[in-house]
Amino acid sequence: MTAKVWSRSSWYRCYQRPFNACFLTILLGYLDWRLVLIALLPLPVALVVQITMMRGFRHRQEKYMQIVANMHQAQMEFCAVLV
């Protein structure tokens, strides 16, 4: 078994991109504090949207699981007829 070789591009994807985002936000803050507010505005908006979309998720998941269980039961009944 060979060890995984990290290429420069994979390292960049994992570690460098978040650092660049933080660095650019700090740089924007140094230039003008209003730019930081504009750059960080999507974070609370995304949080509110995600919370809104996840409302009622437990009920939808239970409904989905019940449908899957019903399908599984129907498949088992069909397979029992074939045997």
mmCIF file of the N, C-alpha and C atoms, coordinates in Angstrom:
data_MODEL
# 
_entry.id   MODEL 
# 
loop_
_atom_site.group_PDB 
_atom_site.id 
_atom_site.type_symbol 
_atom_site.label_atom_id 
_atom_site.label_alt_id 
_atom_site.label_comp_id 
_atom_site.label_asym_id 
_atom_site.label_entity_id 
_atom_site.label_seq_id 
_atom_site.pdbx_PDB_ins_code 
_atom_site.Cartn_x 
_atom_site.Cartn_y 
_atom_site.Cartn_z 
_atom_site.occupancy 
_atom_site.B_iso_or_equiv 
_atom_site.pdbx_formal_charge 
_atom_site.auth_seq_id 
_atom_site.auth_comp_id 
_atom_site.auth_asym_id 
_atom_site.auth_atom_id 
_atom_site.pdbx_PDB_model_num 
ATOM 1   N N  . MET A 1 1  ? 0.845   -1.183  0.000  1.00 0.00 ? 1  MET A N  1 
ATOM 2   C CA . MET A 1 1  ? 0.000   0.000   0.000  1.00 0.00 ? 1  MET A CA 1 
ATOM 3   C C  . MET A 1 1  ? 0.888   1.243   0.000  1.00 0.00 ? 1  MET A C  1 
ATOM 4   N N  . THR A 1 2  ? 0.590   2.153   -0.878 1.00 0.00 ? 2  THR A N  1 
ATOM 5   C CA . THR A 1 2  ? 1.406   3.363   -0.962 1.00 0.00 ? 2  THR A CA 1 
ATOM 6   C C  . THR A 1 2  ? 0.779   4.486   -0.164 1.00 0.00 ? 2  THR A C  1 
ATOM 7   N N  . ALA A 1 3  ? 1.628   5.353   0.313  1.00 0.00 ? 3  ALA A N  1 
ATOM 8   C CA . ALA A 1 3  ? 1.157   6.502   1.083  1.00 0.00 ? 3  ALA A CA 1 
ATOM 9   C C  . ALA A 1 3  ? 0.588   7.549   0.137  1.00 0.00 ? 3  ALA A C  1 
ATOM 10  N N  . LYS A 1 4  ? -0.383  8.291   0.649  1.00 0.00 ? 4  LYS A N  1 
ATOM 11  C CA . LYS A 1 4  ? -0.993  9.348   -0.163 1.00 0.00 ? 4  LYS A CA 1 
ATOM 12  C C  . LYS A 1 4  ? -0.001  10.493  -0.302 1.00 0.00 ? 4  LYS A C  1 
ATOM 13  N N  . VAL A 1 5  ? 0.205   10.908  -1.516 1.00 0.00 ? 5  VAL A N  1 
ATOM 14  C CA . VAL A 1 5  ? 1.125   12.008  -1.784 1.00 0.00 ? 5  VAL A CA 1 
ATOM 15  C C  . VAL A 1 5  ? 0.302   13.275  -1.946 1.00 0.00 ? 5  VAL A C  1 
ATOM 16  N N  . TRP A 1 6  ? 0.643   14.268  -1.150 1.00 0.00 ? 6  TRP A N  1 
ATOM 17  C CA . TRP A 1 6  ? -0.062  15.538  -1.220 1.00 0.00 ? 6  TRP A CA 1 
ATOM 18  C C  . TRP A 1 6  ? 0.560   16.405  -2.286 1.00 0.00 ? 6  TRP A C  1 
ATOM 19  N N  . SER A 1 7  ? -0.240  16.772  -3.240 1.00 0.00 ? 7  SER A N  1 
ATOM 20  C CA . SER A 1 7  ? 0.250   17.699  -4.250 1.00 0.00 ? 7  SER A CA 1 
ATOM 21  C C  . SER A 1 7  ? 0.021   19.125  -3.757 1.00 0.00 ? 7  SER A C  1 
ATOM 22  N N  . ARG A 1 8  ? 0.635   20.046  -4.431 1.00 0.00 ? 8  ARG A N  1 
ATOM 23  C CA . ARG A 1 8  ? 0.473   21.452  -4.046 1.00 0.00 ? 8  ARG A CA 1 
ATOM 24  C C  . ARG A 1 8  ? -0.983  21.883  -4.154 1.00 0.00 ? 8  ARG A C  1 
ATOM 25  N N  . SER A 1 9  ? -1.682  21.404  -5.162 1.00 0.00 ? 9  SER A N  1 
ATOM 26  C CA . SER A 1 9  ? -3.065  21.828  -5.359 1.00 0.00 ? 9  SER A CA 1 
ATOM 27  C C  . SER A 1 9  ? -3.972  21.296  -4.258 1.00 0.00 ? 9  SER A C  1 
ATOM 28  N N  . SER A 1 10 ? -3.740  20.054  -3.788 1.00 0.00 ? 10 SER A N  1 
ATOM 29  C CA . SER A 1 10 ? -4.586  19.531  -2.718 1.00 0.00 ? 10 SER A CA 1 
ATOM 30  C C  . SER A 1 10 ? -4.310  20.264  -1.412 1.00 0.00 ? 10 SER A C  1 
ATOM 31  N N  . TRP A 1 11 ? -3.044  20.603  -1.140 1.00 0.00 ? 11 TRP A N  1 
ATOM 32  C CA . TRP A 1 11 ? -2.727  21.379  0.051  1.00 0.00 ? 11 TRP A CA 1 
ATOM 33  C C  . TRP A 1 11 ? -3.405  22.742  -0.025 1.00 0.00 ? 11 TRP A C  1 
ATOM 34  N N  . TYR A 1 12 ? -3.368  23.334  -1.195 1.00 0.00 ? 12 TYR A N  1 
ATOM 35  C CA . TYR A 1 12 ? -3.977  24.649  -1.368 1.00 0.00 ? 12 TYR A CA 1 
ATOM 36  C C  . TYR A 1 12 ? -5.473  24.595  -1.101 1.00 0.00 ? 12 TYR A C  1 
ATOM 37  N N  . ARG A 1 13 ? -6.136  23.563  -1.609 1.00 0.00 ? 13 ARG A N  1 
ATOM 38  C CA . ARG A 1 13 ? -7.582  23.445  -1.400 1.00 0.00 ? 13 ARG A CA 1 
ATOM 39  C C  . ARG A 1 13 ? -7.913  23.304  0.080  1.00 0.00 ? 13 ARG A C  1 
ATOM 40  N N  . CYS A 1 14 ? -7.138  22.541  0.807  1.00 0.00 ? 14 CYS A N  1 
ATOM 41  C CA . CYS A 1 14 ? -7.467  22.244  2.201  1.00 0.00 ? 14 CYS A CA 1 
ATOM 42  C C  . CYS A 1 14 ? -7.126  23.383  3.155  1.00 0.00 ? 14 CYS A C  1 
ATOM 43  N N  . TYR A 1 15 ? -5.989  23.995  2.973  1.00 0.00 ? 15 TYR A N  1 
ATOM 44  C CA . TYR A 1 15 ? -5.491  24.917  3.987  1.00 0.00 ? 15 TYR A CA 1 
ATOM 45  C C  . TYR A 1 15 ? -5.360  26.356  3.538  1.00 0.00 ? 15 TYR A C  1 
ATOM 46  N N  . GLN A 1 16 ? -5.020  26.578  2.297  1.00 0.00 ? 16 GLN A N  1 
ATOM 47  C CA . GLN A 1 16 ? -4.704  27.925  1.867  1.00 0.00 ? 16 GLN A CA 1 
ATOM 48  C C  . GLN A 1 16 ? -5.941  28.773  1.599  1.00 0.00 ? 16 GLN A C  1 
ATOM 49  N N  . ARG A 1 17 ? -7.001  28.197  1.065  1.00 0.00 ? 17 ARG A N  1 
ATOM 50  C CA . ARG A 1 17 ? -8.180  28.988  0.731  1.00 0.00 ? 17 ARG A CA 1 
ATOM 51  C C  . ARG A 1 17 ? -8.829  29.643  1.944  1.00 0.00 ? 17 ARG A C  1 
ATOM 52  N N  . PRO A 1 18 ? -9.056  28.921  3.049  1.00 0.00 ? 18 PRO A N  1 
ATOM 53  C CA . PRO A 1 18 ? -9.618  29.618  4.221  1.00 0.00 ? 18 PRO A CA 1 
ATOM 54  C C  . PRO A 1 18 ? -8.697  30.718  4.731  1.00 0.00 ? 18 PRO A C  1 
ATOM 55  N N  . PHE A 1 19 ? -7.395  30.473  4.681  1.00 0.00 ? 19 PHE A N  1 
ATOM 56  C CA . PHE A 1 19 ? -6.444  31.494  5.111  1.00 0.00 ? 19 PHE A CA 1 
ATOM 57  C C  . PHE A 1 19 ? -6.550  32.722  4.220  1.00 0.00 ? 19 PHE A C  1 
ATOM 58  N N  . ASN A 1 20 ? -6.667  32.507  2.916  1.00 0.00 ? 20 ASN A N  1 
ATOM 59  C CA . ASN A 1 20 ? -6.799  33.640  1.998  1.00 0.00 ? 20 ASN A CA 1 
ATOM 60  C C  . ASN A 1 20 ? -8.062  34.440  2.290  1.00 0.00 ? 20 ASN A C  1 
ATOM 61  N N  . ALA A 1 21 ? -9.163  33.767  2.587  1.00 0.00 ? 21 ALA A N  1 
ATOM 62  C CA . ALA A 1 21 ? -10.400 34.475  2.886  1.00 0.00 ? 21 ALA A CA 1 
ATOM 63  C C  . ALA A 1 21 ? -10.253 35.321  4.147  1.00 0.00 ? 21 ALA A C  1 
ATOM 64  N N  . CYS A 1 22 ? -9.632  34.755  5.180  1.00 0.00 ? 22 CYS A N  1 
ATOM 65  C CA . CYS A 1 22 ? -9.422  35.517  6.416  1.00 0.00 ? 22 CYS A CA 1 
ATOM 66  C C  . CYS A 1 22 ? -8.481  36.688  6.173  1.00 0.00 ? 22 CYS A C  1 
ATOM 67  N N  . PHE A 1 23 ? -7.405  36.430  5.444  1.00 0.00 ? 23 PHE A N  1 
ATOM 68  C CA . PHE A 1 23 ? -6.445  37.483  5.156  1.00 0.00 ? 23 PHE A CA 1 
ATOM 69  C C  . PHE A 1 23 ? -7.089  38.627  4.372  1.00 0.00 ? 23 PHE A C  1 
ATOM 70  N N  . LEU A 1 24 ? -7.892  38.286  3.382  1.00 0.00 ? 24 LEU A N  1 
ATOM 71  C CA . LEU A 1 24 ? -8.540  39.325  2.584  1.00 0.00 ? 24 LEU A CA 1 
ATOM 72  C C  . LEU A 1 24 ? -9.560  40.112  3.403  1.00 0.00 ? 24 LEU A C  1 
ATOM 73  N N  . THR A 1 25 ? -10.250 39.442  4.323  1.00 0.00 ? 25 THR A N  1 
ATOM 74  C CA . THR A 1 25 ? -11.195 40.151  5.187  1.00 0.00 ? 25 THR A CA 1 
ATOM 75  C C  . THR A 1 25 ? -10.456 41.131  6.088  1.00 0.00 ? 25 THR A C  1 
ATOM 76  N N  . ILE A 1 26 ? -9.331  40.696  6.642  1.00 0.00 ? 26 ILE A N  1 
ATOM 77  C CA . ILE A 1 26 ? -8.527  41.592  7.482  1.00 0.00 ? 26 ILE A CA 1 
ATOM 78  C C  . ILE A 1 26 ? -7.980  42.752  6.653  1.00 0.00 ? 26 ILE A C  1 
ATOM 79  N N  . LEU A 1 27 ? -7.540  42.454  5.447  1.00 0.00 ? 27 LEU A N  1 
ATOM 80  C CA . LEU A 1 27 ? -7.033  43.514  4.566  1.00 0.00 ? 27 LEU A CA 1 
ATOM 81  C C  . LEU A 1 27 ? -8.140  44.511  4.240  1.00 0.00 ? 27 LEU A C  1 
ATOM 82  N N  . LEU A 1 28 ? -9.339  44.020  3.969  1.00 0.00 ? 28 LEU A N  1 
ATOM 83  C CA . LEU A 1 28 ? -10.462 44.923  3.712  1.00 0.00 ? 28 LEU A CA 1 
ATOM 84  C C  . LEU A 1 28 ? -10.738 45.787  4.937  1.00 0.00 ? 28 LEU A C  1 
ATOM 85  N N  . GLY A 1 29 ? -10.638 45.190  6.134  1.00 0.00 ? 29 GLY A N  1 
ATOM 86  C CA . GLY A 1 29 ? -10.838 45.949  7.367  1.00 0.00 ? 29 GLY A CA 1 
ATOM 87  C C  . GLY A 1 29 ? -9.803  47.037  7.534  1.00 0.00 ? 29 GLY A C  1 
ATOM 88  N N  . TYR A 1 30 ? -8.600  46.760  7.122  1.00 0.00 ? 30 TYR A N  1 
ATOM 89  C CA . TYR A 1 30 ? -7.546  47.751  7.196  1.00 0.00 ? 30 TYR A CA 1 
ATOM 90  C C  . TYR A 1 30 ? -7.826  48.906  6.238  1.00 0.00 ? 30 TYR A C  1 
ATOM 91  N N  . LEU A 1 31 ? -8.356  48.566  5.070  1.00 0.00 ? 31 LEU A N  1 
ATOM 92  C CA . LEU A 1 31 ? -8.657  49.604  4.081  1.00 0.00 ? 31 LEU A CA 1 
ATOM 93  C C  . LEU A 1 31 ? -9.897  50.409  4.464  1.00 0.00 ? 31 LEU A C  1 
ATOM 94  N N  . ASP A 1 32 ? -10.976 49.707  4.806  1.00 0.00 ? 32 ASP A N  1 
ATOM 95  C CA . ASP A 1 32 ? -12.214 50.399  5.163  1.00 0.00 ? 32 ASP A CA 1 
ATOM 96  C C  . ASP A 1 32 ? -13.123 49.414  5.896  1.00 0.00 ? 32 ASP A C  1 
ATOM 97  N N  . TRP A 1 33 ? -13.615 49.791  7.070  1.00 0.00 ? 33 TRP A N  1 
ATOM 98  C CA . TRP A 1 33 ? -14.426 48.889  7.892  1.00 0.00 ? 33 TRP A CA 1 
ATOM 99  C C  . TRP A 1 33 ? -15.752 48.554  7.228  1.00 0.00 ? 33 TRP A C  1 
ATOM 100 N N  . ARG A 1 34 ? -16.245 49.432  6.351  1.00 0.00 ? 34 ARG A N  1 
ATOM 101 C CA . ARG A 1 34 ? -17.509 49.153  5.669  1.00 0.00 ? 34 ARG A CA 1 
ATOM 102 C C  . ARG A 1 34 ? -17.377 47.996  4.683  1.00 0.00 ? 34 ARG A C  1 
ATOM 103 N N  . LEU A 1 35 ? -16.163 47.824  4.124  1.00 0.00 ? 35 LEU A N  1 
ATOM 104 C CA . LEU A 1 35 ? -15.933 46.692  3.231  1.00 0.00 ? 35 LEU A CA 1 
ATOM 105 C C  . LEU A 1 35 ? -16.034 45.368  3.984  1.00 0.00 ? 35 LEU A C  1 
ATOM 106 N N  . VAL A 1 36 ? -15.579 45.364  5.246  1.00 0.00 ? 36 VAL A N  1 
ATOM 107 C CA . VAL A 1 36 ? -15.687 44.148  6.065  1.00 0.00 ? 36 VAL A CA 1 
ATOM 108 C C  . VAL A 1 36 ? -17.153 43.827  6.322  1.00 0.00 ? 36 VAL A C  1 
ATOM 109 N N  . LEU A 1 37 ? -17.949 44.843  6.616  1.00 0.00 ? 37 LEU A N  1 
ATOM 110 C CA . LEU A 1 37 ? -19.375 44.593  6.830  1.00 0.00 ? 37 LEU A CA 1 
ATOM 111 C C  . LEU A 1 37 ? -20.032 44.008  5.588  1.00 0.00 ? 37 LEU A C  1 
ATOM 112 N N  . ILE A 1 38 ? -19.667 44.526  4.439  1.00 0.00 ? 38 ILE A N  1 
ATOM 113 C CA . ILE A 1 38 ? -20.223 44.001  3.188  1.00 0.00 ? 38 ILE A CA 1 
ATOM 114 C C  . ILE A 1 38 ? -19.737 42.572  2.954  1.00 0.00 ? 38 ILE A C  1 
ATOM 115 N N  . ALA A 1 39 ? -18.465 42.301  3.271  1.00 0.00 ? 39 ALA A N  1 
ATOM 116 C CA . ALA A 1 39 ? -17.915 40.961  3.048  1.00 0.00 ? 39 ALA A CA 1 
ATOM 117 C C  . ALA A 1 39 ? -18.534 39.939  3.995  1.00 0.00 ? 39 ALA A C  1 
ATOM 118 N N  . LEU A 1 40 ? -18.861 40.342  5.224  1.00 0.00 ? 40 LEU A N  1 
ATOM 119 C CA . LEU A 1 40 ? -19.393 39.406  6.214  1.00 0.00 ? 40 LEU A CA 1 
ATOM 120 C C  . LEU A 1 40 ? -20.915 39.354  6.231  1.00 0.00 ? 40 LEU A C  1 
ATOM 121 N N  . LEU A 1 41 ? -21.580 40.203  5.483  1.00 0.00 ? 41 LEU A N  1 
ATOM 122 C CA . LEU A 1 41 ? -23.036 40.223  5.448  1.00 0.00 ? 41 LEU A CA 1 
ATOM 123 C C  . LEU A 1 41 ? -23.660 38.891  5.021  1.00 0.00 ? 41 LEU A C  1 
ATOM 124 N N  . PRO A 1 42 ? -23.081 38.156  4.081  1.00 0.00 ? 42 PRO A N  1 
ATOM 125 C CA . PRO A 1 42 ? -23.705 36.877  3.689  1.00 0.00 ? 42 PRO A CA 1 
ATOM 126 C C  . PRO A 1 42 ? -23.748 35.835  4.812  1.00 0.00 ? 42 PRO A C  1 
ATOM 127 N N  . LEU A 1 43 ? -22.882 35.921  5.804  1.00 0.00 ? 43 LEU A N  1 
ATOM 128 C CA . LEU A 1 43 ? -22.861 34.911  6.855  1.00 0.00 ? 43 LEU A CA 1 
ATOM 129 C C  . LEU A 1 43 ? -24.150 34.879  7.673  1.00 0.00 ? 43 LEU A C  1 
ATOM 130 N N  . PRO A 1 44 ? -24.602 35.987  8.267  1.00 0.00 ? 44 PRO A N  1 
ATOM 131 C CA . PRO A 1 44 ? -25.864 35.907  9.003  1.00 0.00 ? 44 PRO A CA 1 
ATOM 132 C C  . PRO A 1 44 ? -27.062 35.649  8.094  1.00 0.00 ? 44 PRO A C  1 
ATOM 133 N N  . VAL A 1 45 ? -27.004 36.153  6.866  1.00 0.00 ? 45 VAL A N  1 
ATOM 134 C CA . VAL A 1 45 ? -28.102 35.893  5.924  1.00 0.00 ? 45 VAL A CA 1 
ATOM 135 C C  . VAL A 1 45 ? -28.186 34.396  5.630  1.00 0.00 ? 45 VAL A C  1 
ATOM 136 N N  . ALA A 1 46 ? -27.048 33.761  5.387  1.00 0.00 ? 46 ALA A N  1 
ATOM 137 C CA . ALA A 1 46 ? -27.026 32.319  5.117  1.00 0.00 ? 46 ALA A CA 1 
ATOM 138 C C  . ALA A 1 46 ? -27.490 31.532  6.331  1.00 0.00 ? 46 ALA A C  1 
ATOM 139 N N  . LEU A 1 47 ? -27.112 31.984  7.518  1.00 0.00 ? 47 LEU A N  1 
ATOM 140 C CA . LEU A 1 47 ? -27.532 31.311  8.739  1.00 0.00 ? 47 LEU A CA 1 
ATOM 141 C C  . LEU A 1 47 ? -29.052 31.361  8.896  1.00 0.00 ? 47 LEU A C  1 
ATOM 142 N N  . VAL A 1 48 ? -29.646 32.515  8.680  1.00 0.00 ? 48 VAL A N  1 
ATOM 143 C CA . VAL A 1 48 ? -31.096 32.668  8.797  1.00 0.00 ? 48 VAL A CA 1 
ATOM 144 C C  . VAL A 1 48 ? -31.807 31.818  7.738  1.00 0.00 ? 48 VAL A C  1 
ATOM 145 N N  . VAL A 1 49 ? -31.288 31.817  6.517  1.00 0.00 ? 49 VAL A N  1 
ATOM 146 C CA . VAL A 1 49 ? -31.899 31.021  5.452  1.00 0.00 ? 49 VAL A CA 1 
ATOM 147 C C  . VAL A 1 49 ? -31.826 29.534  5.786  1.00 0.00 ? 49 VAL A C  1 
ATOM 148 N N  . GLN A 1 50 ? -30.668 29.085  6.289  1.00 0.00 ? 50 GLN A N  1 
ATOM 149 C CA . GLN A 1 50 ? -30.520 27.665  6.634  1.00 0.00 ? 50 GLN A CA 1 
ATOM 150 C C  . GLN A 1 50 ? -31.462 27.269  7.762  1.00 0.00 ? 50 GLN A C  1 
ATOM 151 N N  . ILE A 1 51 ? -31.571 28.104  8.790  1.00 0.00 ? 51 ILE A N  1 
ATOM 152 C CA . ILE A 1 51 ? -32.480 27.812  9.901  1.00 0.00 ? 51 ILE A CA 1 
ATOM 153 C C  . ILE A 1 51 ? -33.919 27.732  9.393  1.00 0.00 ? 51 ILE A C  1 
ATOM 154 N N  . THR A 1 52 ? -34.288 28.653  8.521  1.00 0.00 ? 52 THR A N  1 
ATOM 155 C CA . THR A 1 52 ? -35.643 28.654  7.967  1.00 0.00 ? 52 THR A CA 1 
ATOM 156 C C  . THR A 1 52 ? -35.905 27.396  7.141  1.00 0.00 ? 52 THR A C  1 
ATOM 157 N N  . MET A 1 53 ? -34.928 26.996  6.345  1.00 0.00 ? 53 MET A N  1 
ATOM 158 C CA . MET A 1 53 ? -35.112 25.811  5.502  1.00 0.00 ? 53 MET A CA 1 
ATOM 159 C C  . MET A 1 53 ? -35.165 24.522  6.311  1.00 0.00 ? 53 MET A C  1 
ATOM 160 N N  . MET A 1 54 ? -34.493 24.479  7.446  1.00 0.00 ? 54 MET A N  1 
ATOM 161 C CA . MET A 1 54 ? -34.450 23.256  8.246  1.00 0.00 ? 54 MET A CA 1 
ATOM 162 C C  . MET A 1 54 ? -35.641 23.132  9.195  1.00 0.00 ? 54 MET A C  1 
ATOM 163 N N  . ARG A 1 55 ? -36.505 24.127  9.238  1.00 0.00 ? 55 ARG A N  1 
ATOM 164 C CA . ARG A 1 55 ? -37.704 24.032  10.071 1.00 0.00 ? 55 ARG A CA 1 
ATOM 165 C C  . ARG A 1 55 ? -38.563 22.875  9.589  1.00 0.00 ? 55 ARG A C  1 
ATOM 166 N N  . GLY A 1 56 ? -38.994 22.032  10.495 1.00 0.00 ? 56 GLY A N  1 
ATOM 167 C CA . GLY A 1 56 ? -39.828 20.900  10.134 1.00 0.00 ? 56 GLY A CA 1 
ATOM 168 C C  . GLY A 1 56 ? -39.064 19.744  9.519  1.00 0.00 ? 56 GLY A C  1 
ATOM 169 N N  . PHE A 1 57 ? -37.744 19.763  9.622  1.00 0.00 ? 57 PHE A N  1 
ATOM 170 C CA . PHE A 1 57 ? -36.937 18.711  9.011  1.00 0.00 ? 57 PHE A CA 1 
ATOM 171 C C  . PHE A 1 57 ? -37.211 17.354  9.657  1.00 0.00 ? 57 PHE A C  1 
ATOM 172 N N  . ARG A 1 58 ? -37.380 17.342  10.974 1.00 0.00 ? 58 ARG A N  1 
ATOM 173 C CA . ARG A 1 58 ? -37.613 16.078  11.668 1.00 0.00 ? 58 ARG A CA 1 
ATOM 174 C C  . ARG A 1 58 ? -38.887 15.397  11.152 1.00 0.00 ? 58 ARG A C  1 
ATOM 175 N N  . HIS A 1 59 ? -39.936 16.192  10.950 1.00 0.00 ? 59 HIS A N  1 
ATOM 176 C CA . HIS A 1 59 ? -41.192 15.632  10.439 1.00 0.00 ? 59 HIS A CA 1 
ATOM 177 C C  . HIS A 1 59 ? -41.002 15.097  9.019  1.00 0.00 ? 59 HIS A C  1 
ATOM 178 N N  . ARG A 1 60 ? -40.323 15.858  8.165  1.00 0.00 ? 60 ARG A N  1 
ATOM 179 C CA . ARG A 1 60 ? -40.088 15.403  6.789  1.00 0.00 ? 60 ARG A CA 1 
ATOM 180 C C  . ARG A 1 60 ? -39.221 14.159  6.764  1.00 0.00 ? 60 ARG A C  1 
ATOM 181 N N  . GLN A 1 61 ? -38.236 14.093  7.656  1.00 0.00 ? 61 GLN A N  1 
ATOM 182 C CA . GLN A 1 61 ? -37.375 12.919  7.701  1.00 0.00 ? 61 GLN A CA 1 
ATOM 183 C C  . GLN A 1 61 ? -38.154 11.682  8.164  1.00 0.00 ? 61 GLN A C  1 
ATOM 184 N N  . GLU A 1 62 ? -39.003 11.837  9.168  1.00 0.00 ? 62 GLU A N  1 
ATOM 185 C CA . GLU A 1 62 ? -39.819 10.716  9.625  1.00 0.00 ? 62 GLU A CA 1 
ATOM 186 C C  . GLU A 1 62 ? -40.758 10.237  8.523  1.00 0.00 ? 62 GLU A C  1 
ATOM 187 N N  . LYS A 1 63 ? -41.346 11.175  7.793  1.00 0.00 ? 63 LYS A N  1 
ATOM 188 C CA . LYS A 1 63 ? -42.231 10.816  6.683  1.00 0.00 ? 63 LYS A CA 1 
ATOM 189 C C  . LYS A 1 63 ? -41.455 10.055  5.611  1.00 0.00 ? 63 LYS A C  1 
ATOM 190 N N  . TYR A 1 64 ? -40.256 10.531  5.289  1.00 0.00 ? 64 TYR A N  1 
ATOM 191 C CA . TYR A 1 64 ? -39.407 9.865   4.302  1.00 0.00 ? 64 TYR A CA 1 
ATOM 192 C C  . TYR A 1 64 ? -39.039 8.454   4.761  1.00 0.00 ? 64 TYR A C  1 
ATOM 193 N N  . MET A 1 65 ? -38.658 8.318   6.018  1.00 0.00 ? 65 MET A N  1 
ATOM 194 C CA . MET A 1 65 ? -38.276 7.005   6.534  1.00 0.00 ? 65 MET A CA 1 
ATOM 195 C C  . MET A 1 65 ? -39.457 6.040   6.498  1.00 0.00 ? 65 MET A C  1 
ATOM 196 N N  . GLN A 1 66 ? -40.666 6.536   6.762  1.00 0.00 ? 66 GLN A N  1 
ATOM 197 C CA . GLN A 1 66 ? -41.849 5.692   6.694  1.00 0.00 ? 66 GLN A CA 1 
ATOM 198 C C  . GLN A 1 66 ? -42.108 5.230   5.256  1.00 0.00 ? 66 GLN A C  1 
ATOM 199 N N  . ILE A 1 67 ? -41.938 6.127   4.306  1.00 0.00 ? 67 ILE A N  1 
ATOM 200 C CA . ILE A 1 67 ? -42.119 5.771   2.899  1.00 0.00 ? 67 ILE A CA 1 
ATOM 201 C C  . ILE A 1 67 ? -41.093 4.717   2.481  1.00 0.00 ? 67 ILE A C  1 
ATOM 202 N N  . VAL A 1 68 ? -39.843 4.880   2.908  1.00 0.00 ? 68 VAL A N  1 
ATOM 203 C CA . VAL A 1 68 ? -38.800 3.908   2.576  1.00 0.00 ? 68 VAL A CA 1 
ATOM 204 C C  . VAL A 1 68 ? -39.123 2.556   3.205  1.00 0.00 ? 68 VAL A C  1 
ATOM 205 N N  . ALA A 1 69 ? -39.601 2.565   4.458  1.00 0.00 ? 69 ALA A N  1 
ATOM 206 C CA . ALA A 1 69 ? -39.968 1.309   5.115  1.00 0.00 ? 69 ALA A CA 1 
ATOM 207 C C  . ALA A 1 69 ? -41.118 0.626   4.382  1.00 0.00 ? 69 ALA A C  1 
ATOM 208 N N  . ASN A 1 70 ? -42.097 1.391   3.930  1.00 0.00 ? 70 ASN A N  1 
ATOM 209 C CA . ASN A 1 70 ? -43.213 0.820   3.166  1.00 0.00 ? 70 ASN A CA 1 
ATOM 210 C C  . ASN A 1 70 ? -42.731 0.215   1.843  1.00 0.00 ? 70 ASN A C  1 
ATOM 211 N N  . MET A 1 71 ? -41.815 0.913   1.163  1.00 0.00 ? 71 MET A N  1 
ATOM 212 C CA . MET A 1 71 ? -41.266 0.382   -0.087 1.00 0.00 ? 71 MET A CA 1 
ATOM 213 C C  . MET A 1 71 ? -40.499 -0.906  0.173  1.00 0.00 ? 71 MET A C  1 
ATOM 214 N N  . HIS A 1 72 ? -39.717 -0.929  1.246  1.00 0.00 ? 72 HIS A N  1 
ATOM 215 C CA . HIS A 1 72 ? -38.953 -2.127  1.586  1.00 0.00 ? 72 HIS A CA 1 
ATOM 216 C C  . HIS A 1 72 ? -39.902 -3.303  1.861  1.00 0.00 ? 72 HIS A C  1 
ATOM 217 N N  . GLN A 1 73 ? -40.951 -3.028  2.597  1.00 0.00 ? 73 GLN A N  1 
ATOM 218 C CA . GLN A 1 73 ? -41.930 -4.074  2.896  1.00 0.00 ? 73 GLN A CA 1 
ATOM 219 C C  . GLN A 1 73 ? -42.566 -4.611  1.615  1.00 0.00 ? 73 GLN A C  1 
ATOM 220 N N  . ALA A 1 74 ? -42.901 -3.714  0.689  1.00 0.00 ? 74 ALA A N  1 
ATOM 221 C CA . ALA A 1 74 ? -43.493 -4.142  -0.583 1.00 0.00 ? 74 ALA A CA 1 
ATOM 222 C C  . ALA A 1 74 ? -42.505 -4.976  -1.390 1.00 0.00 ? 74 ALA A C  1 
ATOM 223 N N  . GLN A 1 75 ? -41.239 -4.603  -1.377 1.00 0.00 ? 75 GLN A N  1 
ATOM 224 C CA . GLN A 1 75 ? -40.223 -5.370  -2.088 1.00 0.00 ? 75 GLN A CA 1 
ATOM 225 C C  . GLN A 1 75 ? -40.067 -6.763  -1.486 1.00 0.00 ? 75 GLN A C  1 
ATOM 226 N N  . MET A 1 76 ? -40.078 -6.854  -0.168 1.00 0.00 ? 76 MET A N  1 
ATOM 227 C CA . MET A 1 76 ? -39.945 -8.159  0.486  1.00 0.00 ? 76 MET A CA 1 
ATOM 228 C C  . MET A 1 76 ? -41.156 -9.048  0.180  1.00 0.00 ? 76 MET A C  1 
ATOM 229 N N  . GLU A 1 77 ? -42.327 -8.457  0.147  1.00 0.00 ? 77 GLU A N  1 
ATOM 230 C CA . GLU A 1 77 ? -43.520 -9.231  -0.201 1.00 0.00 ? 77 GLU A CA 1 
ATOM 231 C C  . GLU A 1 77 ? -43.435 -9.734  -1.637 1.00 0.00 ? 77 GLU A C  1 
ATOM 232 N N  . PHE A 1 78 ? -42.963 -8.884  -2.547 1.00 0.00 ? 78 PHE A N  1 
ATOM 233 C CA . PHE A 1 78 ? -42.812 -9.283  -3.941 1.00 0.00 ? 78 PHE A CA 1 
ATOM 234 C C  . PHE A 1 78 ? -41.802 -10.421 -4.071 1.00 0.00 ? 78 PHE A C  1 
ATOM 235 N N  . CYS A 1 79 ? -40.669 -10.292 -3.360 1.00 0.00 ? 79 CYS A N  1 
ATOM 236 C CA . CYS A 1 79 ? -39.631 -11.338 -3.422 1.00 0.00 ? 79 CYS A CA 1 
ATOM 237 C C  . CYS A 1 79 ? -40.146 -12.652 -2.825 1.00 0.00 ? 79 CYS A C  1 
ATOM 238 N N  . ALA A 1 80 ? -40.980 -12.566 -1.792 1.00 0.00 ? 80 ALA A N  1 
ATOM 239 C CA . ALA A 1 80 ? -41.534 -13.783 -1.181 1.00 0.00 ? 80 ALA A CA 1 
ATOM 240 C C  . ALA A 1 80 ? -42.456 -14.506 -2.161 1.00 0.00 ? 80 ALA A C  1 
ATOM 241 N N  . VAL A 1 81 ? -43.157 -13.778 -3.018 1.00 0.00 ? 81 VAL A N  1 
ATOM 242 C CA . VAL A 1 81 ? -44.028 -14.382 -4.008 1.00 0.00 ? 81 VAL A CA 1 
ATOM 243 C C  . VAL A 1 81 ? -43.206 -15.117 -5.065 1.00 0.00 ? 81 VAL A C  1 
ATOM 244 N N  . LEU A 1 82 ? -42.048 -14.574 -5.414 1.00 0.00 ? 82 LEU A N  1 
ATOM 245 C CA . LEU A 1 82 ? -41.198 -15.177 -6.432 1.00 0.00 ? 82 LEU A CA 1 
ATOM 246 C C  . LEU A 1 82 ? -40.596 -16.497 -5.979 1.00 0.00 ? 82 LEU A C  1 
ATOM 247 N N  . VAL A 1 83 ? -40.353 -16.637 -4.706 1.00 0.00 ? 83 VAL A N  1 
ATOM 248 C CA . VAL A 1 83 ? -39.672 -17.834 -4.191 1.00 0.00 ? 83 VAL A CA 1 
ATOM 249 C C  . VAL A 1 83 ? -40.584 -18.969 -4.078 1.00 0.00 ? 83 VAL A C  1 
# 
